Amino acid sequence: MDPAPATLDAHQRAVAACRRCPRLVAWREEVATVKRAAFRDEEYWARPVRGLGDPAARVLLVGLAPAAHGANRTGRMFTGDRSGDFLFAALHRTGFANQPTSTHRDDGLRLTGCWITAMVRCAPPANKPTPAERDACLPWTVAELDLLPGADVVVCLGAFAWDGALRLLAAHGEAAPRPRPRFGHGAEARVGRYRLLGTYHPSQHNTFTGRLTPPMLDAILVRAREMAGLDAG
């Protein structure tokens, strides 16, 4: 692994330059060349997507990987797709974001109290990174967690993120409890000094079918604020 960057800015620059996984590099760049018709006039980011948010965050939101025509296009986590539209609206309603929309990297969005990241930084074919690709990307998120010393509440956006967060914390030196905590919407678990909170992923399938509604996601984010003590005093 490369030496751990000493600052968040250095970490983000290093992430954006990563080419460790040949399959993911080829796919992210192919998508940027072929493009979706609706975005044919846009220049795609087509690089690993960096985390974003408040360096003093108490809450870490973890997803699986960027969307091919979402964050792989815009260069910002959860920006430019339906999942992000749903998530950022909820973050605004619950006091984490200054605006309810996220459309591009320079749209004025600011996050307070939270940081958003993913277990895999490149868009994978069929939204399915391989175990080897997840392992190759894990050190980036471990290093990122080191640079977010105040973050001790981890909101896992879906079952894959829950599993990834447990692997992340194990790699960070936190012993997982036994039995292994099971994912569920609203599930909570303590792993060392960290607390995990699960929610269904804000995917288009989940939100269109009503499996995840705005009040359900708002309740999770309000609970995250409570767990982090963001509204205390």
Backbone bond lengths (Angstrom), bond angles and torsions (degrees), N, CA, C in turn:
res aa  C-N    CA-C-N  psi(-1)  N-CA   C-N-CA  omega(-1)  CA-C   N-CA-C  phi
1 M - - - 1.466 - - 1.521 110.21 -
2 D 1.338 116.82 148.75 1.449 121.61 175.61 1.532 109.48 -65.20
3 P 1.361 117.93 154.56 1.462 119.32 174.93 1.520 110.92 -56.78
4 A 1.329 116.46 142.13 1.460 120.82 -177.84 1.525 109.68 -67.23
5 P 1.343 118.57 125.60 1.462 120.60 177.68 1.529 110.64 -61.71
6 A 1.341 115.40 148.65 1.457 120.22 -172.58 1.521 113.27 -87.60
7 T 1.321 118.18 -15.20 1.457 121.79 -179.60 1.518 109.64 -134.88
8 L 1.334 116.37 161.84 1.467 119.66 176.95 1.519 111.36 -61.98
9 D 1.312 117.67 -40.25 1.469 119.88 179.43 1.525 110.90 -61.74
10 A 1.321 116.28 -43.88 1.461 119.75 178.59 1.527 110.78 -65.53
11 H 1.317 116.15 -38.75 1.459 120.70 177.83 1.523 110.31 -61.35
12 Q 1.307 117.65 -45.24 1.456 120.67 -178.32 1.523 111.80 -64.98
13 R 1.318 116.71 -37.82 1.469 119.31 177.06 1.524 110.65 -65.39
14 A 1.317 116.27 -40.53 1.463 120.07 -179.97 1.527 111.17 -67.28
15 V 1.323 117.18 -41.64 1.468 120.63 177.41 1.520 110.39 -58.23
16 A 1.325 116.98 -47.61 1.464 121.20 -175.63 1.525 112.74 -64.41
17 A 1.324 117.19 -19.45 1.461 120.73 -179.38 1.531 113.17 -96.72
18 C 1.328 117.67 0.00 1.466 121.37 -173.24 1.534 111.45 -69.07
19 R 1.347 115.24 138.30 1.471 122.00 175.94 1.537 109.87 -136.66
20 R 1.324 116.70 36.53 1.464 120.92 -173.50 1.525 113.80 -68.83
21 C 1.314 117.99 -31.17 1.467 121.23 -170.61 1.531 109.98 -111.71
22 P 1.335 118.47 101.84 1.462 121.12 -174.14 1.529 114.17 -56.50
23 R 1.334 117.42 -39.39 1.469 119.65 -178.95 1.522 110.84 -64.70
24 L 1.325 117.43 -41.88 1.452 120.78 -179.00 1.527 111.58 -71.28
25 V 1.324 116.75 -38.18 1.463 119.93 176.41 1.522 109.91 -60.26
26 A 1.334 117.01 -46.71 1.461 121.00 -178.90 1.525 111.09 -62.78
27 W 1.339 117.19 -41.65 1.462 120.66 -176.90 1.525 111.78 -69.89
28 R 1.324 117.46 -46.64 1.458 119.43 -177.32 1.528 110.39 -62.37
29 E 1.332 117.18 -35.14 1.458 120.61 -179.61 1.526 111.77 -78.16
30 E 1.323 117.26 -34.26 1.470 120.10 175.57 1.525 110.96 -63.74
31 V 1.333 116.53 -44.16 1.469 120.79 178.93 1.525 110.42 -59.62
32 A 1.318 116.40 -38.22 1.461 120.66 -178.87 1.520 112.47 -71.03
33 T 1.310 116.49 -21.02 1.466 120.47 178.16 1.525 111.07 -88.70
34 V 1.326 116.05 -46.33 1.469 120.58 -179.19 1.520 110.59 -71.61
35 K 1.317 117.10 -45.09 1.463 126.43 177.38 1.533 112.05 62.37
36 R 1.296 114.94 163.13 1.465 122.62 170.24 1.516 107.14 -92.49
37 A 1.335 116.68 145.03 1.467 120.65 -174.15 1.523 112.37 -53.90
38 A 1.335 116.76 -38.54 1.467 120.13 -177.82 1.524 112.09 -65.11
39 F 1.332 117.10 -20.20 1.462 120.54 -176.42 1.528 112.04 -118.76
40 R 1.321 116.98 22.40 1.458 120.08 -172.79 1.530 113.72 -62.24
41 D 1.335 117.26 -23.46 1.469 120.12 -179.26 1.526 112.53 -95.10
42 E 1.313 117.39 2.70 1.467 120.84 -178.30 1.524 110.87 -96.89
43 E 1.324 115.49 149.25 1.453 121.46 172.25 1.519 108.73 -90.48
44 Y 1.330 116.50 121.81 1.466 121.39 -178.44 1.530 110.26 -79.49
45 W 1.329 115.61 147.76 1.453 122.11 174.23 1.518 110.18 -63.12
46 A 1.337 117.25 -53.96 1.472 124.66 172.62 1.522 113.83 56.08
47 R 1.313 116.18 35.40 1.466 122.77 176.01 1.524 108.12 -136.51
48 P 1.318 118.13 173.32 1.462 118.52 173.35 1.528 110.07 -59.15
49 V 1.332 115.95 142.71 1.463 120.86 -175.50 1.523 109.18 -96.68
50 R 1.312 115.53 130.46 1.466 122.35 -177.02 1.528 110.74 -83.35
51 G 1.320 115.01 160.43 1.454 119.51 171.69 1.513 110.57 -71.06
52 L 1.331 115.53 165.31 1.464 119.10 177.28 1.508 110.04 -147.39
53 G 1.339 115.28 156.64 1.445 119.50 174.37 1.516 113.01 139.23
54 D 1.302 114.70 -151.20 1.448 124.60 -174.28 1.530 109.39 -93.63
55 P 1.342 119.28 118.50 1.469 119.70 178.67 1.524 113.53 -59.20
56 A 1.330 116.63 -21.91 1.467 120.58 177.39 1.527 111.63 -95.48
57 A 1.311 117.12 21.35 1.465 122.04 -175.50 1.523 112.08 -56.20
58 R 1.323 114.63 141.73 1.461 121.43 169.67 1.523 110.96 -100.13
59 V 1.341 116.75 -19.20 1.463 122.63 -176.78 1.525 108.95 -118.57
60 L 1.331 115.91 129.22 1.456 122.67 176.91 1.528 108.21 -110.58
61 L 1.341 117.24 122.07 1.455 122.02 175.18 1.519 108.31 -99.24
62 V 1.331 116.48 128.05 1.458 121.24 -174.40 1.524 109.90 -120.54
63 G 1.327 116.29 125.64 1.453 122.35 172.49 1.515 109.99 -109.83
64 L 1.348 116.17 -174.84 1.462 119.81 -178.99 1.521 111.50 -87.41
65 A 1.343 117.72 -59.67 1.465 121.25 -174.23 1.523 109.24 -162.16
66 P 1.343 117.80 159.75 1.461 120.74 177.65 1.532 111.94 -65.91
67 A 1.328 115.31 152.98 1.464 121.27 173.34 1.525 109.26 -82.76
68 A 1.326 116.01 145.27 1.466 120.83 -174.86 1.521 112.44 -57.83
69 H 1.340 116.57 -42.85 1.465 120.47 -177.82 1.527 111.89 -108.64
70 G 1.342 115.69 11.04 1.455 121.03 174.91 1.516 109.42 -104.31
71 A 1.339 116.75 -99.49 1.464 119.94 -177.36 1.521 112.34 -65.46
72 N 1.322 118.92 -29.47 1.464 120.14 176.17 1.530 111.19 -64.99
73 R 1.322 116.01 -23.88 1.467 121.60 176.24 1.524 111.90 -87.38
74 T 1.333 116.49 -47.54 1.466 120.54 -172.39 1.526 113.65 -87.19
75 G 1.344 116.60 -22.91 1.455 119.78 -178.41 1.510 114.51 81.55
76 R 1.325 117.55 14.32 1.461 120.21 179.08 1.530 109.20 -138.34
77 M 1.318 115.26 136.27 1.460 121.27 -176.46 1.527 111.86 -52.12
78 F 1.336 115.65 133.16 1.458 123.86 174.64 1.533 112.86 58.94
79 T 1.302 118.04 20.21 1.463 120.58 -178.28 1.519 110.31 -106.19
80 G 1.334 115.19 127.71 1.454 119.69 176.11 1.509 115.46 98.59
81 D 1.347 118.09 14.16 1.463 119.51 175.50 1.523 109.57 -143.23
82 R 1.328 116.38 172.95 1.470 121.13 -174.86 1.524 112.11 -65.61
83 S 1.325 117.11 -35.25 1.467 119.14 178.30 1.521 110.53 -61.12
84 G 1.329 115.75 -44.26 1.450 119.61 179.01 1.512 112.96 -65.89
85 D 1.348 116.55 -38.28 1.466 119.37 177.40 1.527 110.28 -56.78
86 F 1.323 116.04 -43.96 1.466 121.53 -178.87 1.525 110.62 -68.13
87 L 1.344 116.29 -43.41 1.460 120.66 -176.39 1.524 111.65 -67.91
88 F 1.321 118.51 -48.29 1.461 120.10 -175.96 1.525 112.16 -67.88
89 A 1.324 117.47 -32.41 1.462 119.09 174.54 1.522 110.31 -61.93
90 A 1.343 116.72 -40.82 1.469 120.47 178.23 1.527 111.10 -68.34
91 L 1.319 117.57 -39.91 1.465 120.23 178.48 1.528 110.80 -62.52
92 H 1.331 116.54 -35.72 1.466 119.88 177.34 1.524 110.59 -68.73
93 R 1.317 117.31 -44.53 1.468 120.48 -178.73 1.521 111.68 -62.42
94 T 1.330 117.10 -29.66 1.467 120.33 -174.77 1.530 112.97 -102.77
95 G 1.321 117.35 12.20 1.455 120.95 170.45 1.513 116.67 87.68
96 F 1.339 117.72 9.29 1.459 119.85 179.60 1.531 112.83 -91.50
97 A 1.325 117.83 -22.89 1.463 121.66 -175.31 1.517 110.38 -125.59
98 N 1.319 116.50 147.61 1.464 121.15 -178.59 1.519 113.40 -82.61
99 Q 1.334 117.39 -9.57 1.463 121.02 179.00 1.529 108.48 -150.19
100 P 1.334 117.44 157.75 1.464 119.80 -173.49 1.522 114.78 -88.66
101 T 1.331 117.78 -1.65 1.460 120.34 -177.12 1.525 110.72 -127.12
102 S 1.325 114.29 154.37 1.457 122.02 176.27 1.519 107.16 -140.80
103 T 1.329 116.40 108.54 1.463 120.39 -173.20 1.520 113.88 -114.82
104 H 1.339 117.37 -30.76 1.459 120.74 179.37 1.526 108.65 -160.26
105 R 1.333 116.70 170.47 1.464 120.67 -169.69 1.522 113.53 -65.31
106 D 1.316 118.48 -22.98 1.461 120.98 -175.92 1.526 112.28 -114.43
107 D 1.323 117.24 35.17 1.471 120.13 -175.83 1.529 113.26 -92.16
108 G 1.329 117.76 6.95 1.460 120.98 177.08 1.512 115.36 88.85
109 L 1.324 118.24 2.90 1.467 120.40 179.37 1.528 110.84 -62.66
110 R 1.325 115.58 135.17 1.467 121.86 172.68 1.520 108.27 -134.71
111 L 1.311 115.54 136.41 1.461 121.99 177.01 1.522 109.31 -108.00
112 T 1.317 115.96 141.47 1.461 122.03 179.12 1.519 109.01 -126.56
113 G 1.322 116.05 123.87 1.458 120.66 176.38 1.510 114.74 86.60
114 C 1.339 118.02 -4.66 1.463 119.44 -178.88 1.524 110.79 -140.47
115 W 1.311 114.24 159.59 1.467 123.81 176.76 1.511 106.65 -134.41
116 I 1.336 117.41 139.35 1.465 122.27 -179.13 1.520 109.07 -113.53
117 T 1.323 116.29 131.83 1.453 121.20 178.52 1.524 109.26 -144.47
118 A 1.338 115.83 -175.96 1.466 120.55 178.95 1.519 108.65 -145.80
119 M 1.324 115.49 156.16 1.453 119.96 -179.02 1.523 111.59 -74.52
120 V 1.328 117.46 -27.23 1.464 122.45 175.62 1.514 107.00 -126.57
121 R 1.333 118.18 133.73 1.463 121.34 -170.48 1.520 114.17 -94.92
122 C 1.331 118.16 -12.67 1.465 121.76 179.46 1.522 110.07 -109.71
123 A 1.326 115.97 146.23 1.464 120.33 176.83 1.525 109.26 -65.48
124 P 1.339 117.84 124.74 1.465 120.27 179.91 1.533 111.52 -96.66
125 P 1.329 118.06 150.46 1.466 120.07 173.59 1.524 110.67 -56.42
126 A 1.343 116.05 135.89 1.468 122.78 179.06 1.524 112.24 57.90
127 N 1.342 117.22 20.77 1.470 122.14 -179.70 1.524 112.42 59.51
128 K 1.342 117.30 28.96 1.462 120.44 -176.07 1.524 110.64 -130.80
129 P 1.325 117.57 92.67 1.463 118.97 172.88 1.524 110.52 -69.38
130 T 1.305 116.37 151.74 1.460 120.30 177.15 1.532 109.44 -80.47
131 P 1.340 117.14 161.70 1.473 118.77 175.33 1.529 112.36 -56.13
132 A 1.334 117.33 -38.75 1.466 119.71 179.64 1.525 110.96 -64.86
133 E 1.327 117.11 -37.32 1.466 120.46 178.71 1.526 111.08 -69.53
134 R 1.327 116.82 -38.69 1.469 119.56 175.93 1.525 110.50 -61.92
135 D 1.353 116.02 -41.92 1.464 119.90 -179.85 1.526 111.22 -66.64
136 A 1.325 117.32 -37.87 1.461 120.64 -179.07 1.519 111.81 -66.60
137 C 1.328 116.41 -31.01 1.465 120.53 -177.47 1.530 112.45 -88.07
138 L 1.312 116.90 -19.13 1.461 120.33 -174.85 1.535 113.72 -55.17
139 P 1.337 119.65 -42.43 1.471 118.32 -179.14 1.528 113.56 -59.29
140 W 1.325 118.09 -29.49 1.468 119.00 176.88 1.530 110.85 -62.90
141 T 1.322 116.68 -40.99 1.458 119.32 -177.73 1.523 111.28 -76.45
142 V 1.321 117.36 -31.96 1.465 120.25 173.55 1.527 109.67 -61.07
143 A 1.336 116.28 -46.73 1.465 120.19 179.43 1.523 110.93 -64.13
144 E 1.330 116.65 -37.44 1.465 120.79 178.63 1.524 110.45 -63.81
145 L 1.330 116.61 -41.73 1.464 120.45 179.24 1.533 110.40 -62.73
146 D 1.323 116.68 -37.61 1.473 119.86 176.80 1.526 111.54 -60.05
147 L 1.332 116.17 -31.30 1.461 121.39 -177.12 1.526 112.97 -89.54
148 L 1.325 116.18 4.19 1.474 122.83 177.02 1.525 108.19 -123.55
149 P 1.307 118.49 66.49 1.461 121.07 -171.21 1.522 114.47 -64.73
150 G 1.322 117.91 -21.18 1.458 119.50 -179.80 1.512 114.21 -85.76
151 A 1.325 117.59 -12.37 1.469 121.11 -176.17 1.524 109.95 -78.44
152 D 1.322 116.80 113.14 1.461 119.52 178.09 1.521 113.27 -130.42
153 V 1.330 117.15 2.50 1.460 122.22 172.50 1.529 107.36 -115.61
154 V 1.337 116.68 124.61 1.459 121.71 -176.46 1.525 108.58 -115.46
155 V 1.332 116.66 112.96 1.461 122.07 176.88 1.519 107.74 -91.79
156 C 1.325 116.31 118.41 1.461 122.43 -175.24 1.529 109.33 -98.49
157 L 1.321 116.18 116.03 1.462 121.96 -176.85 1.520 109.23 -87.98
158 G 1.311 116.00 80.95 1.451 122.03 178.88 1.519 113.25 105.31
159 A 1.331 114.97 167.61 1.471 121.04 -175.91 1.522 111.82 -66.19
160 F 1.342 117.73 -37.50 1.463 119.25 179.67 1.523 110.58 -65.42
161 A 1.330 116.86 -37.88 1.457 119.90 177.57 1.527 110.93 -68.12
162 W 1.327 117.46 -36.40 1.474 121.48 176.26 1.521 110.17 -60.08
163 D 1.321 116.36 -48.19 1.461 120.45 177.76 1.529 110.16 -62.30
164 G 1.346 115.97 -42.59 1.455 119.34 179.90 1.514 112.38 -64.45
165 A 1.341 117.11 -38.42 1.460 120.46 179.08 1.523 110.85 -64.92
166 L 1.323 118.15 -38.45 1.465 120.61 177.23 1.527 110.59 -64.34
167 R 1.333 116.81 -40.59 1.467 119.52 176.69 1.524 110.78 -67.51
168 L 1.332 116.66 -39.14 1.459 121.41 177.61 1.528 111.28 -58.98
169 L 1.324 116.42 -48.40 1.459 119.49 -177.10 1.526 111.56 -69.92
170 A 1.327 116.65 -33.07 1.470 119.06 175.23 1.525 110.21 -63.84
171 A 1.346 116.74 -43.06 1.463 120.83 178.24 1.517 111.42 -67.58
172 H 1.336 116.25 -22.18 1.454 121.50 179.09 1.523 111.73 -86.01
173 G 1.338 116.22 -1.90 1.453 120.24 176.35 1.517 115.00 98.72
174 E 1.342 117.10 8.79 1.461 120.64 179.32 1.526 109.55 -94.84
175 A 1.302 116.77 125.54 1.462 120.64 -179.26 1.533 110.24 -75.77
176 A 1.323 116.45 127.11 1.461 120.70 179.26 1.520 110.17 -73.01
177 P 1.317 117.29 140.28 1.468 119.62 177.79 1.520 111.12 -69.20
178 R 1.309 115.44 159.01 1.467 122.38 175.92 1.521 108.58 -121.11
179 P 1.337 118.45 133.19 1.461 125.95 -0.25 1.519 111.88 -68.57
180 R 1.325 115.53 162.75 1.455 120.84 -177.95 1.523 109.35 -61.30
181 P 1.330 118.80 130.54 1.468 120.58 -178.85 1.521 111.39 -61.08
182 R 1.314 115.90 137.16 1.466 121.51 -178.83 1.522 110.67 -96.75
183 F 1.322 114.92 142.01 1.462 120.42 179.30 1.528 111.10 -73.86
184 G 1.305 115.05 147.49 1.454 123.21 170.72 1.507 107.86 -171.66
185 H 1.303 117.23 160.11 1.455 119.15 176.28 1.533 108.58 -68.30
186 G 1.325 115.61 120.16 1.458 120.89 -176.50 1.516 114.10 88.64
187 A 1.344 117.78 -0.32 1.464 120.27 178.47 1.523 109.94 -64.54
188 E 1.325 116.13 143.05 1.461 122.10 177.69 1.523 108.85 -129.43
189 A 1.321 115.13 146.68 1.466 120.06 177.57 1.518 108.54 -153.62
190 R 1.324 115.78 147.62 1.466 120.98 173.94 1.521 108.14 -104.25
191 V 1.339 115.30 130.24 1.459 121.80 177.90 1.531 106.71 -129.19
192 G 1.313 117.05 99.49 1.449 120.21 -174.57 1.525 110.20 62.48
193 R 1.317 116.46 -127.80 1.460 119.71 179.14 1.530 112.71 -86.47
194 Y 1.333 116.86 -2.15 1.459 121.43 -177.17 1.527 111.23 -99.79
195 R 1.325 114.20 152.88 1.458 121.02 174.85 1.515 109.22 -122.94
196 L 1.336 115.60 127.58 1.457 121.79 179.99 1.519 109.69 -97.30
197 L 1.342 114.74 144.56 1.459 122.29 177.77 1.519 107.30 -137.30
198 G 1.320 117.16 123.42 1.455 121.09 -175.58 1.516 113.57 -98.84
199 T 1.308 116.14 147.01 1.462 122.28 172.04 1.520 109.04 -144.72
200 Y 1.319 116.01 150.10 1.458 118.38 171.20 1.521 108.89 -59.07
201 H 1.302 116.32 146.16 1.463 121.16 179.86 1.530 109.94 -67.71
202 P 1.344 118.19 140.36 1.463 120.34 179.25 1.522 112.04 -78.15
203 S 1.318 117.44 45.38 1.464 121.91 178.70 1.522 109.80 -70.52
204 Q 1.312 115.60 159.16 1.452 120.06 178.94 1.526 110.85 -59.97
205 H 1.331 116.50 -37.84 1.467 119.37 178.59 1.528 110.85 -62.41
206 N 1.326 116.99 -47.62 1.464 119.74 -177.63 1.526 112.47 -66.29
207 T 1.326 117.00 -39.38 1.464 119.08 -176.67 1.525 111.89 -78.52
208 F 1.330 118.08 -33.37 1.469 120.34 178.96 1.523 111.80 -72.40
209 T 1.329 117.00 -32.02 1.462 120.02 -178.89 1.523 112.62 -86.90
210 G 1.331 117.38 -7.79 1.453 120.48 -179.25 1.511 114.24 83.95
211 R 1.332 116.62 6.33 1.467 118.33 175.86 1.529 110.17 -63.50
212 L 1.332 115.50 -34.05 1.467 121.31 174.37 1.524 107.81 -127.03
213 T 1.317 116.07 120.50 1.462 121.73 -179.84 1.531 109.69 -109.75
214 P 1.342 118.05 162.16 1.475 119.05 176.59 1.524 113.31 -54.01
215 P 1.333 120.58 -45.33 1.467 118.22 178.30 1.532 113.33 -61.94
216 M 1.329 117.14 -34.08 1.469 119.60 178.93 1.529 110.99 -65.42
217 L 1.331 117.21 -44.79 1.463 119.47 179.86 1.527 110.77 -70.31
218 D 1.326 116.65 -38.90 1.470 119.19 176.87 1.523 110.62 -57.75
219 A 1.323 117.10 -42.56 1.460 120.52 -178.82 1.525 111.19 -62.38
220 I 1.331 117.32 -37.96 1.463 120.60 177.58 1.525 110.21 -64.50
221 L 1.321 116.98 -44.26 1.462 119.74 -177.86 1.524 111.71 -70.07
222 V 1.313 117.44 -34.96 1.468 120.03 174.44 1.527 109.52 -65.03
223 R 1.316 117.30 -41.14 1.459 120.48 176.91 1.534 110.49 -62.59
224 A 1.333 117.73 -39.25 1.456 120.42 177.44 1.520 110.92 -61.40
225 R 1.321 117.08 -39.65 1.463 120.47 177.21 1.534 110.25 -62.20
226 E 1.325 115.96 -43.72 1.458 120.19 178.86 1.530 110.86 -61.50
227 M 1.320 117.36 -46.84 1.459 121.53 -178.40 1.528 111.51 -62.01
228 A 1.352 116.08 -35.15 1.461 121.11 -178.60 1.523 112.85 -84.74
229 G 1.323 116.73 -6.38 1.455 120.28 -178.54 1.512 113.84 69.68
230 L 1.332 117.38 26.04 1.458 120.57 -175.95 1.520 112.91 -71.88
231 D 1.317 117.62 -23.77 1.465 119.82 -178.69 1.525 111.85 -107.63
232 A 1.318 116.39 11.42 1.460 119.54 -179.35 1.529 110.74 -76.37
233 G 1.296 115.66 144.51 1.453 121.45 174.86 1.499 114.60 71.06
